[in-house]
Amino acid sequence: MTNASPHNTKRTGHWVNLAKLPHHRQEHGTVPIDDNTIALIGGVFRLGDGDVQEGLLTTDVVEVYDIPSDTWKTKAPTPYKVNHPNVATVNGKIYLLGGLVDAQDPPLPYPDWIPSGECHVYDTVKDVWSPLEPMEKGTERGSAILGVHGEMIYVAGGMTFLIPDDQDSLTTVTAFNTTSGKWQKLPDIASNIPEGRQHGVGAVVGHNFYVVGGRYMKKQNVRGTVFILDLNNQQAGWKISEGEMPVPRGGLSGAVLGKKFYTFGGEANPNATDGIFNETEVFDITTEKWSQKKAMAVPRHGLSAVAIGNKVYLPGGGLQEDGLSVWVDGKEHLLRTTDHFDAYVV
C-alpha cells in the first residue's frame, strides 16, 4: 500500500490507495458480497509481459477483496470467460446475467466481442456457480446497466457487439426474479429506456431505478442523461431528469451512498491526450442537481465501483482510451490495463 492508513480515516473528499489487484484487469464486474468483501467478476487481462501491452485476454477469474485486511483471494472461476458482464448481488449471492464473449477461437489480440445469454448464480459460502435460466433469445447482451429492488434485478440497455471500430447500444429493459429464477417482462411502456445506452452506470434508490450517463452507439457518443423509472409505478414509464451530467461520459463507473450517486472517470475525452476523463461528479437524488468533487487521483475507464461504509471502491480499469495512440516514455501504447486500486472517501 502507498497510503499508511486507508481504512477508518475521518478526512473526507480524498483518495486512498489500496492493495494492487492480483492481475491487470478492466471491463470486469465489481459487486459487494457483504460489508467487508467485494468481488471482481470476469473482464479482460493484459496480454503480453513486455513494457507495451500486446492485447486483451477475456478471463473467467474471480477474485475477492477483504476490506479489513486489504488482501485478495482467488475463488471459483465463472463458468465461461466473459467481459462486460452484467452482475449484481442479492441476499449475498452473485448473479451473472450474460455479458460479452470472444467471437474468435482462439481469440485475437484485439478481439471482436459478441453477447452471451448464459446466466449463473454464485454461492459465496460454498464457492460454487450454478446455472440459471438463460436470457430470452434476442435479449442477450453485455455492458448493461443494473439495479436491484428486493428480489428483482433490472437490466437496462447494453450492447450486442463490440469490435475495434464499431459497437451498438440497446434500449431493452428486462428483469430477473431471483426467487423464481425466471426472467420477467416489464410493461410495454417501461420495457425500453428513452435512448440506447451502454457503458453507463445505474442503481435502485428507494423504488426508483436510475440509469446514468454512458454512450449511444459509438465510443465518442457520450451522454450525460439520467433516466428514472418508478418501479412501484412502471405504467408511468421512464422520465428524463432535468439534471444532466455537467461532463457527459461513457465508460464511467459509479455507485450510490445515501442519497447521492457518485460517478468517476470514463473514456473518449477529446480534451485529454490519453482520452480519459478524470471527473468525479455527484448527482443529488433529492434535488436532481450535480456537483463536482475532487478529481480522480488515477483517471481510468472500464471498471465498476462499489460503495461500502464511507468509501467508493474502484479496482482496476484502463489508463488510456482503448485503441488511441498514446506515447509514454518514448513508447507507443494502444492499451494500458492497470492493477491500480483506490477508493474515494466520501
BALOBA-1460 file (C-alpha; in Angstrom, 3 decimals):
// residues 346
<rec num="1" residu="m" x="0.000" y="0.000" z="0.000"/>
<rec num="2" residu="t" x="1.143" y="3.524" z="-0.698"/>
<rec num="3" residu="n" x="-1.121" y="5.033" z="1.952"/>
<rec num="4" residu="a" x="-0.367" y="4.209" z="5.549"/>
<rec num="5" residu="s" x="-3.965" y="4.123" z="6.766"/>
<rec num="6" residu="p" x="-6.533" y="3.566" z="4.036"/>
<rec num="7" residu="h" x="-9.238" y="2.488" z="6.470"/>
<rec num="8" residu="n" x="-11.165" y="4.273" z="9.206"/>
<rec num="9" residu="t" x="-9.975" y="7.668" z="8.057"/>
<rec num="10" residu="k" x="-12.014" y="10.668" z="9.187"/>
<rec num="11" residu="r" x="-10.909" y="13.079" z="6.466"/>
<rec num="12" residu="t" x="-13.316" y="13.122" z="3.522"/>
<rec num="13" residu="g" x="-13.289" y="14.045" z="-0.134"/>
<rec num="14" residu="h" x="-9.931" y="12.431" z="-0.941"/>
<rec num="15" residu="w" x="-8.426" y="9.284" z="-2.464"/>
<rec num="16" residu="v" x="-6.653" y="6.402" z="-0.715"/>
<rec num="17" residu="n" x="-4.585" y="3.668" z="-2.373"/>
<rec num="18" residu="l" x="-5.279" y="0.014" z="-1.596"/>
<rec num="19" residu="a" x="-3.581" y="-3.325" z="-2.329"/>
<rec num="20" residu="k" x="-2.990" y="-3.762" z="-6.037"/>
<rec num="21" residu="l" x="-5.087" y="-6.288" z="-7.939"/>
<rec num="22" residu="p" x="-3.506" y="-9.719" z="-8.480"/>
<rec num="23" residu="h" x="-3.893" y="-9.107" z="-12.238"/>
<rec num="24" residu="h" x="-4.118" y="-6.106" z="-14.516"/>
<rec num="25" residu="r" x="-7.844" y="-6.066" z="-15.294"/>
<rec num="26" residu="q" x="-10.541" y="-3.971" z="-16.966"/>
<rec num="27" residu="e" x="-14.072" y="-4.389" z="-18.354"/>
<rec num="28" residu="h" x="-14.940" y="-6.515" z="-15.310"/>
<rec num="29" residu="g" x="-17.875" y="-6.514" z="-12.921"/>
<rec num="30" residu="t" x="-17.425" y="-5.413" z="-9.309"/>
<rec num="31" residu="v" x="-20.038" y="-6.273" z="-6.684"/>
<rec num="32" residu="p" x="-20.285" y="-6.336" z="-2.885"/>
<rec num="33" residu="i" x="-20.638" y="-9.653" z="-1.094"/>
<rec num="34" residu="d" x="-21.101" y="-8.158" z="2.358"/>
<rec num="35" residu="d" x="-19.897" y="-5.125" z="4.336"/>
<rec num="36" residu="n" x="-16.339" y="-6.466" z="4.365"/>
<rec num="37" residu="t" x="-15.931" y="-8.074" z="0.954"/>
<rec num="38" residu="i" x="-16.149" y="-7.228" z="-2.736"/>
<rec num="39" residu="a" x="-15.762" y="-9.498" z="-5.766"/>
<rec num="40" residu="l" x="-14.314" y="-8.964" z="-9.247"/>
<rec num="41" residu="i" x="-16.026" y="-10.986" z="-11.971"/>
<rec num="42" residu="g" x="-14.575" y="-11.661" z="-15.429"/>
<rec num="43" residu="g" x="-13.258" y="-8.835" z="-17.597"/>
<rec num="44" residu="v" x="-10.069" y="-8.751" z="-19.626"/>
<rec num="45" residu="f" x="-6.475" y="-9.238" z="-18.546"/>
<rec num="46" residu="r" x="-3.425" y="-7.615" z="-20.047"/>
<rec num="47" residu="l" x="-1.931" y="-9.709" z="-22.853"/>
<rec num="48" residu="g" x="1.872" y="-9.676" z="-23.043"/>
<rec num="49" residu="d" x="4.667" y="-9.452" z="-20.485"/>
<rec num="50" residu="g" x="6.628" y="-6.601" z="-22.051"/>
<rec num="51" residu="d" x="6.526" y="-2.870" z="-21.407"/>
<rec num="52" residu="v" x="3.885" y="-2.401" z="-24.095"/>
<rec num="53" residu="q" x="0.572" y="-4.242" z="-23.781"/>
<rec num="54" residu="e" x="0.006" y="-6.536" z="-26.752"/>
<rec num="55" residu="g" x="-3.729" y="-7.102" z="-26.467"/>
<rec num="56" residu="l" x="-6.652" y="-8.188" z="-24.311"/>
<rec num="57" residu="l" x="-7.464" y="-11.618" z="-22.898"/>
<rec num="58" residu="t" x="-11.015" y="-12.346" z="-21.693"/>
<rec num="59" residu="t" x="-10.947" y="-14.146" z="-18.357"/>
<rec num="60" residu="d" x="-13.058" y="-16.328" z="-16.062"/>
<rec num="61" residu="v" x="-11.026" y="-15.436" z="-12.977"/>
<rec num="62" residu="v" x="-12.930" y="-14.381" z="-9.850"/>
<rec num="63" residu="e" x="-11.029" y="-12.515" z="-7.152"/>
<rec num="64" residu="v" x="-12.345" y="-11.359" z="-3.796"/>
<rec num="65" residu="y" x="-11.050" y="-8.411" z="-1.782"/>
<rec num="66" residu="d" x="-11.218" y="-8.388" z="2.024"/>
<rec num="67" residu="i" x="-11.574" y="-4.790" z="3.206"/>
<rec num="68" residu="p" x="-10.324" y="-5.144" z="6.819"/>
<rec num="69" residu="s" x="-7.097" y="-6.967" z="5.841"/>
<rec num="70" residu="d" x="-6.579" y="-5.210" z="2.471"/>
<rec num="71" residu="t" x="-5.898" y="-8.583" z="0.807"/>
<rec num="72" residu="w" x="-7.051" y="-10.581" z="-2.232"/>
<rec num="73" residu="k" x="-8.094" y="-14.224" z="-2.678"/>
<rec num="74" residu="t" x="-8.956" y="-16.229" z="-5.792"/>
<rec num="75" residu="k" x="-12.310" y="-18.030" z="-5.888"/>
<rec num="76" residu="a" x="-14.070" y="-20.472" z="-8.223"/>
<rec num="77" residu="p" x="-13.956" y="-19.173" z="-11.809"/>
<rec num="78" residu="t" x="-17.039" y="-18.171" z="-13.743"/>
<rec num="79" residu="p" x="-18.480" y="-20.986" z="-15.912"/>
<rec num="80" residu="y" x="-17.431" y="-19.131" z="-19.074"/>
<rec num="81" residu="k" x="-14.934" y="-16.425" z="-19.948"/>
<rec num="82" residu="v" x="-16.777" y="-13.125" z="-20.045"/>
<rec num="83" residu="n" x="-16.113" y="-9.398" z="-20.271"/>
<rec num="84" residu="h" x="-18.546" y="-6.528" z="-19.746"/>
<rec num="85" residu="p" x="-20.553" y="-8.906" z="-17.513"/>
<rec num="86" residu="n" x="-23.958" y="-7.974" z="-16.124"/>
<rec num="87" residu="v" x="-23.570" y="-8.731" z="-12.407"/>
<rec num="88" residu="a" x="-25.452" y="-7.967" z="-9.210"/>
<rec num="89" residu="t" x="-25.653" y="-9.212" z="-5.630"/>
<rec num="90" residu="v" x="-28.927" y="-10.257" z="-3.986"/>
<rec num="91" residu="n" x="-29.013" y="-11.742" z="-0.462"/>
<rec num="92" residu="g" x="-25.278" y="-12.458" z="-0.505"/>
<rec num="93" residu="k" x="-25.337" y="-14.332" z="-3.824"/>
<rec num="94" residu="i" x="-23.792" y="-13.037" z="-7.042"/>
<rec num="95" residu="y" x="-25.830" y="-13.195" z="-10.231"/>
<rec num="96" residu="l" x="-24.046" y="-13.248" z="-13.597"/>
<rec num="97" residu="l" x="-26.595" y="-12.440" z="-16.296"/>
<rec num="98" residu="g" x="-24.955" y="-12.571" z="-19.704"/>
<rec num="99" residu="g" x="-22.095" y="-10.406" z="-20.916"/>
<rec num="100" residu="l" x="-19.747" y="-10.324" z="-23.898"/>
<rec num="101" residu="v" x="-17.534" y="-13.189" z="-25.065"/>
<rec num="102" residu="d" x="-14.813" y="-13.656" z="-27.674"/>
<rec num="103" residu="a" x="-16.098" y="-14.063" z="-31.236"/>
<rec num="104" residu="q" x="-12.933" y="-15.871" z="-32.358"/>
<rec num="105" residu="d" x="-11.438" y="-19.116" z="-31.106"/>
<rec num="106" residu="p" x="-8.630" y="-18.704" z="-30.355"/>
<rec num="107" residu="p" x="-9.271" y="-15.009" z="-29.662"/>
<rec num="108" residu="l" x="-7.343" y="-12.289" z="-31.445"/>
<rec num="109" residu="p" x="-5.142" y="-9.824" z="-29.508"/>
<rec num="110" residu="y" x="-7.688" y="-7.152" z="-30.494"/>
<rec num="111" residu="p" x="-10.772" y="-9.369" z="-30.446"/>
<rec num="112" residu="d" x="-14.340" y="-8.957" z="-31.595"/>
<rec num="113" residu="w" x="-16.879" y="-9.469" z="-28.818"/>
<rec num="114" residu="i" x="-20.407" y="-10.842" z="-29.117"/>
<rec num="115" residu="p" x="-23.144" y="-11.416" z="-26.494"/>
<rec num="116" residu="s" x="-23.777" y="-14.453" z="-24.336"/>
<rec num="117" residu="g" x="-27.137" y="-15.152" z="-22.749"/>
<rec num="118" residu="e" x="-25.722" y="-17.580" z="-20.186"/>
<rec num="119" residu="c" x="-26.810" y="-16.908" z="-16.608"/>
<rec num="120" residu="h" x="-25.390" y="-18.294" z="-13.379"/>
<rec num="121" residu="v" x="-25.540" y="-17.689" z="-9.634"/>
<rec num="122" residu="y" x="-22.544" y="-17.876" z="-7.300"/>
<rec num="123" residu="d" x="-22.911" y="-19.173" z="-3.750"/>
<rec num="124" residu="t" x="-20.311" y="-17.170" z="-1.845"/>
<rec num="125" residu="v" x="-20.300" y="-19.611" z="1.075"/>
<rec num="126" residu="k" x="-19.944" y="-22.822" z="-0.929"/>
<rec num="127" residu="d" x="-17.751" y="-21.196" z="-3.622"/>
<rec num="128" residu="v" x="-19.897" y="-22.794" z="-6.322"/>
<rec num="129" residu="w" x="-21.524" y="-21.498" z="-9.525"/>
<rec num="130" residu="s" x="-24.903" y="-22.916" z="-10.593"/>
<rec num="131" residu="p" x="-26.747" y="-22.422" z="-13.908"/>
<rec num="132" residu="l" x="-29.880" y="-20.302" z="-14.212"/>
<rec num="133" residu="e" x="-32.469" y="-19.771" z="-16.920"/>
<rec num="134" residu="p" x="-30.650" y="-18.018" z="-19.771"/>
<rec num="135" residu="m" x="-31.610" y="-14.646" z="-21.178"/>
<rec num="136" residu="e" x="-34.529" y="-14.827" z="-23.574"/>
<rec num="137" residu="k" x="-33.434" y="-15.193" z="-27.191"/>
<rec num="138" residu="g" x="-32.866" y="-11.760" z="-28.675"/>
<rec num="139" residu="t" x="-32.130" y="-10.079" z="-25.327"/>
<rec num="140" residu="e" x="-28.579" y="-11.401" z="-24.878"/>
<rec num="141" residu="r" x="-26.196" y="-8.511" z="-24.170"/>
<rec num="142" residu="g" x="-23.299" y="-7.169" z="-22.156"/>
<rec num="143" residu="s" x="-22.412" y="-3.783" z="-20.674"/>
<rec num="144" residu="a" x="-25.972" y="-3.282" z="-19.429"/>
<rec num="145" residu="i" x="-26.951" y="-1.059" z="-16.505"/>
<rec num="146" residu="l" x="-28.297" y="-2.962" z="-13.473"/>
<rec num="147" residu="g" x="-30.377" y="-2.148" z="-10.423"/>
<rec num="148" residu="v" x="-31.610" y="-4.353" z="-7.564"/>
<rec num="149" residu="h" x="-35.034" y="-3.930" z="-5.975"/>
<rec num="150" residu="g" x="-35.969" y="-6.619" z="-3.466"/>
<rec num="151" residu="e" x="-35.796" y="-9.978" z="-5.231"/>
<rec num="152" residu="m" x="-35.638" y="-8.372" z="-8.670"/>
<rec num="153" residu="i" x="-32.622" y="-7.474" z="-10.814"/>
<rec num="154" residu="y" x="-33.428" y="-4.922" z="-13.522"/>
<rec num="155" residu="v" x="-31.224" y="-4.951" z="-16.629"/>
<rec num="156" residu="a" x="-31.348" y="-1.847" z="-18.859"/>
<rec num="157" residu="g" x="-29.674" y="-1.206" z="-22.198"/>
<rec num="158" residu="g" x="-26.401" y="-2.869" z="-23.131"/>
<rec num="159" residu="m" x="-24.692" y="-3.935" z="-26.339"/>
<rec num="160" residu="t" x="-24.682" y="-6.966" z="-28.645"/>
<rec num="161" residu="f" x="-21.295" y="-6.471" z="-30.277"/>
<rec num="162" residu="l" x="-18.061" y="-4.590" z="-29.771"/>
<rec num="163" residu="i" x="-15.392" y="-4.626" z="-32.452"/>
<rec num="164" residu="p" x="-12.398" y="-2.293" z="-32.750"/>
<rec num="165" residu="d" x="-14.239" y="0.245" z="-34.933"/>
<rec num="166" residu="d" x="-17.905" y="-0.250" z="-34.133"/>
<rec num="167" residu="q" x="-20.465" y="-1.101" z="-31.451"/>
<rec num="168" residu="d" x="-24.189" y="-0.820" z="-30.852"/>
<rec num="169" residu="s" x="-26.458" y="0.171" z="-27.971"/>
<rec num="170" residu="l" x="-29.854" y="-1.127" z="-26.869"/>
<rec num="171" residu="t" x="-32.942" y="0.321" z="-25.212"/>
<rec num="172" residu="t" x="-34.143" y="-3.068" z="-23.903"/>
<rec num="173" residu="v" x="-35.143" y="-3.396" z="-20.230"/>
<rec num="174" residu="t" x="-35.766" y="-6.812" z="-18.675"/>
<rec num="175" residu="a" x="-35.954" y="-8.174" z="-15.143"/>
<rec num="176" residu="f" x="-34.749" y="-11.340" z="-13.435"/>
<rec num="177" residu="n" x="-36.628" y="-12.702" z="-10.427"/>
<rec num="178" residu="t" x="-34.056" y="-14.252" z="-8.089"/>
<rec num="179" residu="t" x="-36.748" y="-16.107" z="-6.122"/>
<rec num="180" residu="s" x="-38.419" y="-17.860" z="-9.048"/>
<rec num="181" residu="g" x="-35.233" y="-17.983" z="-11.139"/>
<rec num="182" residu="k" x="-37.197" y="-16.680" z="-14.117"/>
<rec num="183" residu="w" x="-36.939" y="-13.708" z="-16.453"/>
<rec num="184" residu="q" x="-39.929" y="-11.368" z="-16.384"/>
<rec num="185" residu="k" x="-41.197" y="-8.799" z="-18.847"/>
<rec num="186" residu="l" x="-41.904" y="-5.228" z="-17.848"/>
<rec num="187" residu="p" x="-44.990" y="-3.300" z="-19.002"/>
<rec num="188" residu="d" x="-44.507" y="-2.182" z="-22.598"/>
<rec num="189" residu="i" x="-44.105" y="1.464" z="-21.611"/>
<rec num="190" residu="a" x="-41.279" y="0.571" z="-19.196"/>
<rec num="191" residu="s" x="-39.567" y="-2.062" z="-21.338"/>
<rec num="192" residu="n" x="-37.329" y="0.418" z="-23.186"/>
<rec num="193" residu="i" x="-35.220" y="3.322" z="-21.933"/>
<rec num="194" residu="p" x="-35.648" y="6.543" z="-23.964"/>
<rec num="195" residu="e" x="-32.413" y="6.040" z="-25.946"/>
<rec num="196" residu="g" x="-29.923" y="3.209" z="-26.316"/>
<rec num="197" residu="r" x="-27.231" y="3.090" z="-23.632"/>
<rec num="198" residu="q" x="-24.178" y="1.009" z="-22.785"/>
<rec num="199" residu="h" x="-21.088" y="1.648" z="-20.672"/>
<rec num="200" residu="g" x="-23.263" y="3.623" z="-18.247"/>
<rec num="201" residu="v" x="-23.966" y="3.198" z="-14.540"/>
<rec num="202" residu="g" x="-27.103" y="2.660" z="-12.520"/>
<rec num="203" residu="a" x="-28.714" y="1.755" z="-9.225"/>
<rec num="204" residu="v" x="-32.038" y="1.491" z="-7.472"/>
<rec num="205" residu="v" x="-32.567" y="4.014" z="-4.687"/>
<rec num="206" residu="g" x="-35.800" y="3.568" z="-2.777"/>
<rec num="207" residu="h" x="-38.193" y="2.484" z="-5.522"/>
<rec num="208" residu="n" x="-36.558" y="4.402" z="-8.377"/>
<rec num="209" residu="f" x="-34.208" y="2.834" z="-10.911"/>
<rec num="210" residu="y" x="-31.586" y="5.303" z="-12.189"/>
<rec num="211" residu="v" x="-29.650" y="4.901" z="-15.457"/>
<rec num="212" residu="v" x="-26.839" y="7.457" z="-15.559"/>
<rec num="213" residu="g" x="-24.538" y="8.539" z="-18.392"/>
<rec num="214" residu="g" x="-22.998" y="6.051" z="-20.794"/>
<rec num="215" residu="r" x="-22.826" y="6.184" z="-24.537"/>
<rec num="216" residu="y" x="-25.093" y="5.796" z="-27.536"/>
<rec num="217" residu="m" x="-23.610" y="3.590" z="-30.235"/>
<rec num="218" residu="k" x="-20.023" y="4.641" z="-30.923"/>
<rec num="219" residu="k" x="-17.457" y="5.321" z="-28.214"/>
<rec num="220" residu="q" x="-17.388" y="9.084" z="-28.820"/>
<rec num="221" residu="n" x="-21.186" y="9.477" z="-28.479"/>
<rec num="222" residu="v" x="-21.100" y="10.101" z="-24.732"/>
<rec num="223" residu="r" x="-24.247" y="11.065" z="-22.849"/>
<rec num="224" residu="g" x="-24.986" y="12.916" z="-19.622"/>
<rec num="225" residu="t" x="-28.629" y="11.982" z="-19.172"/>
<rec num="226" residu="v" x="-30.283" y="10.485" z="-16.119"/>
<rec num="227" residu="f" x="-33.209" y="8.168" z="-16.891"/>
<rec num="228" residu="i" x="-35.541" y="7.294" z="-13.992"/>
<rec num="229" residu="l" x="-38.170" y="4.555" z="-13.661"/>
<rec num="230" residu="d" x="-40.505" y="4.362" z="-10.654"/>
<rec num="231" residu="l" x="-40.580" y="0.622" z="-10.034"/>
<rec num="232" residu="n" x="-43.769" y="0.999" z="-7.988"/>
<rec num="233" residu="n" x="-45.479" y="2.729" z="-10.912"/>
<rec num="234" residu="q" x="-43.939" y="1.216" z="-14.034"/>
<rec num="235" residu="q" x="-47.008" y="2.116" z="-16.081"/>
<rec num="236" residu="a" x="-45.847" y="5.743" z="-15.905"/>
<rec num="237" residu="g" x="-42.781" y="4.802" z="-17.964"/>
<rec num="238" residu="w" x="-39.340" y="6.339" z="-17.931"/>
<rec num="239" residu="k" x="-38.689" y="10.013" z="-17.279"/>
<rec num="240" residu="i" x="-35.590" y="12.055" z="-18.056"/>
<rec num="241" residu="s" x="-34.216" y="14.153" z="-15.196"/>
<rec num="242" residu="e" x="-33.623" y="17.851" z="-15.797"/>
<rec num="243" residu="g" x="-30.292" y="17.342" z="-14.028"/>
<rec num="244" residu="e" x="-27.887" y="16.441" z="-16.802"/>
<rec num="245" residu="m" x="-24.316" y="15.421" z="-16.047"/>
<rec num="246" residu="p" x="-22.017" y="18.501" z="-16.379"/>
<rec num="247" residu="v" x="-19.422" y="16.424" z="-18.262"/>
<rec num="248" residu="p" x="-21.157" y="13.667" z="-20.280"/>
<rec num="249" residu="r" x="-19.173" y="10.440" z="-20.124"/>
<rec num="250" residu="g" x="-19.204" y="6.825" z="-21.234"/>
<rec num="251" residu="g" x="-17.112" y="4.010" z="-19.786"/>
<rec num="252" residu="l" x="-17.504" y="5.621" z="-16.378"/>
<rec num="253" residu="s" x="-18.031" y="3.946" z="-13.008"/>
<rec num="254" residu="g" x="-20.430" y="4.896" z="-10.251"/>
<rec num="255" residu="a" x="-22.136" y="3.933" z="-7.012"/>
<rec num="256" residu="v" x="-24.676" y="5.303" z="-4.550"/>
<rec num="257" residu="l" x="-24.033" y="6.293" z="-0.948"/>
<rec num="258" residu="g" x="-27.074" y="7.596" z="0.883"/>
<rec num="259" residu="k" x="-28.994" y="9.857" z="-1.494"/>
<rec num="260" residu="k" x="-26.036" y="10.686" z="-3.711"/>
<rec num="261" residu="f" x="-24.833" y="8.994" z="-6.881"/>
<rec num="262" residu="y" x="-21.037" y="9.256" z="-7.272"/>
<rec num="263" residu="t" x="-19.618" y="8.941" z="-10.795"/>
<rec num="264" residu="f" x="-15.975" y="8.621" z="-11.810"/>
<rec num="265" residu="g" x="-13.807" y="8.794" z="-14.921"/>
<rec num="266" residu="g" x="-14.700" y="7.499" z="-18.352"/>
<rec num="267" residu="e" x="-13.386" y="7.158" z="-21.873"/>
<rec num="268" residu="a" x="-13.245" y="9.160" z="-25.142"/>
<rec num="269" residu="n" x="-12.316" y="12.555" z="-23.705"/>
<rec num="270" residu="p" x="-11.346" y="14.716" z="-26.717"/>
<rec num="271" residu="n" x="-9.565" y="17.205" z="-24.442"/>
<rec num="272" residu="a" x="-7.112" y="14.731" z="-22.880"/>
<rec num="273" residu="t" x="-4.087" y="13.233" z="-24.636"/>
<rec num="274" residu="d" x="-4.867" y="9.841" z="-23.072"/>
<rec num="275" residu="g" x="-8.579" y="10.100" z="-23.877"/>
<rec num="276" residu="i" x="-9.612" y="9.632" z="-20.225"/>
<rec num="277" residu="f" x="-11.956" y="11.741" z="-18.097"/>
<rec num="278" residu="n" x="-10.757" y="12.423" z="-14.547"/>
<rec num="279" residu="e" x="-14.041" y="13.883" z="-13.294"/>
<rec num="280" residu="t" x="-15.691" y="12.976" z="-10.018"/>
<rec num="281" residu="e" x="-19.269" y="14.231" z="-10.270"/>
<rec num="282" residu="v" x="-22.108" y="13.653" z="-7.822"/>
<rec num="283" residu="f" x="-25.838" y="13.540" z="-8.562"/>
<rec num="284" residu="d" x="-28.040" y="14.509" z="-5.620"/>
<rec num="285" residu="i" x="-31.034" y="12.216" z="-5.921"/>
<rec num="286" residu="t" x="-33.247" y="14.506" z="-3.827"/>
<rec num="287" residu="t" x="-32.593" y="17.756" z="-5.712"/>
<rec num="288" residu="e" x="-31.592" y="16.141" z="-9.054"/>
<rec num="289" residu="k" x="-28.625" y="18.506" z="-9.235"/>
<rec num="290" residu="w" x="-24.958" y="17.763" z="-9.936"/>
<rec num="291" residu="s" x="-21.801" y="18.906" z="-8.151"/>
<rec num="292" residu="q" x="-18.101" y="18.333" z="-8.746"/>
<rec num="293" residu="k" x="-15.748" y="16.723" z="-6.241"/>
<rec num="294" residu="k" x="-12.025" y="16.044" z="-6.162"/>
<rec num="295" residu="a" x="-10.878" y="14.591" z="-9.488"/>
<rec num="296" residu="m" x="-9.619" y="11.013" z="-9.702"/>
<rec num="297" residu="a" x="-6.050" y="10.639" z="-8.490"/>
<rec num="298" residu="v" x="-5.551" y="7.984" z="-11.200"/>
<rec num="299" residu="p" x="-8.063" y="8.615" z="-14.025"/>
<rec num="300" residu="r" x="-9.458" y="5.393" z="-15.531"/>
<rec num="301" residu="h" x="-12.245" y="3.794" z="-17.522"/>
<rec num="302" residu="g" x="-13.516" y="0.252" z="-17.988"/>
<rec num="303" residu="l" x="-14.071" y="-0.519" z="-14.310"/>
<rec num="304" residu="s" x="-17.023" y="-0.589" z="-11.940"/>
<rec num="305" residu="a" x="-17.460" y="0.803" z="-8.450"/>
<rec num="306" residu="v" x="-18.792" y="-0.480" z="-5.125"/>
<rec num="307" residu="a" x="-19.879" y="1.700" z="-2.200"/>
<rec num="308" residu="i" x="-19.390" y="0.309" z="1.307"/>
<rec num="309" residu="g" x="-19.267" y="2.348" z="4.509"/>
<rec num="310" residu="n" x="-17.955" y="5.807" z="3.700"/>
<rec num="311" residu="k" x="-15.915" y="4.775" z="0.657"/>
<rec num="312" residu="v" x="-16.421" y="4.028" z="-3.011"/>
<rec num="313" residu="y" x="-14.018" y="1.280" z="-4.137"/>
<rec num="314" residu="l" x="-12.644" y="1.360" z="-7.705"/>
<rec num="315" residu="p" x="-10.451" y="-1.629" z="-8.665"/>
<rec num="316" residu="g" x="-8.508" y="-1.804" z="-11.923"/>
<rec num="317" residu="g" x="-9.527" y="-0.278" z="-15.253"/>
<rec num="318" residu="g" x="-7.787" y="1.213" z="-18.259"/>
<rec num="319" residu="l" x="-5.327" y="4.107" z="-18.077"/>
<rec num="320" residu="q" x="-6.000" y="5.317" z="-21.622"/>
<rec num="321" residu="e" x="-8.685" y="5.224" z="-24.269"/>
<rec num="322" residu="d" x="-8.500" y="1.798" z="-25.867"/>
<rec num="323" residu="g" x="-7.007" y="1.962" z="-29.356"/>
<rec num="324" residu="l" x="-5.830" y="5.560" z="-29.042"/>
<rec num="325" residu="s" x="-2.138" y="6.066" z="-29.769"/>
<rec num="326" residu="v" x="-0.529" y="7.364" z="-26.563"/>
<rec num="327" residu="w" x="3.223" y="7.831" z="-26.094"/>
<rec num="328" residu="v" x="4.678" y="7.123" z="-22.650"/>
<rec num="329" residu="d" x="8.433" y="7.275" z="-22.005"/>
<rec num="330" residu="g" x="9.132" y="7.124" z="-25.709"/>
<rec num="331" residu="k" x="6.932" y="4.061" z="-26.350"/>
<rec num="332" residu="e" x="3.632" y="3.945" z="-28.196"/>
<rec num="333" residu="h" x="0.698" y="2.398" z="-26.328"/>
<rec num="334" residu="l" x="-2.700" y="1.424" z="-27.721"/>
<rec num="335" residu="l" x="-3.856" y="-0.191" z="-24.474"/>
<rec num="336" residu="r" x="-2.867" y="0.188" z="-20.832"/>
<rec num="337" residu="t" x="-4.796" y="-2.039" z="-18.443"/>
<rec num="338" residu="t" x="-3.915" y="-1.464" z="-14.792"/>
<rec num="339" residu="d" x="-3.800" y="-3.256" z="-11.448"/>
<rec num="340" residu="h" x="-4.278" y="0.026" z="-9.580"/>
<rec num="341" residu="f" x="-6.873" y="0.013" z="-6.793"/>
<rec num="342" residu="d" x="-8.076" y="3.026" z="-4.866"/>
<rec num="343" residu="a" x="-11.106" y="4.316" z="-3.031"/>
<rec num="344" residu="y" x="-12.790" y="7.682" z="-2.745"/>
<rec num="345" residu="v" x="-13.571" y="8.686" z="0.842"/>
<rec num="346" residu="v" x="-16.968" y="10.373" z="0.943"/>
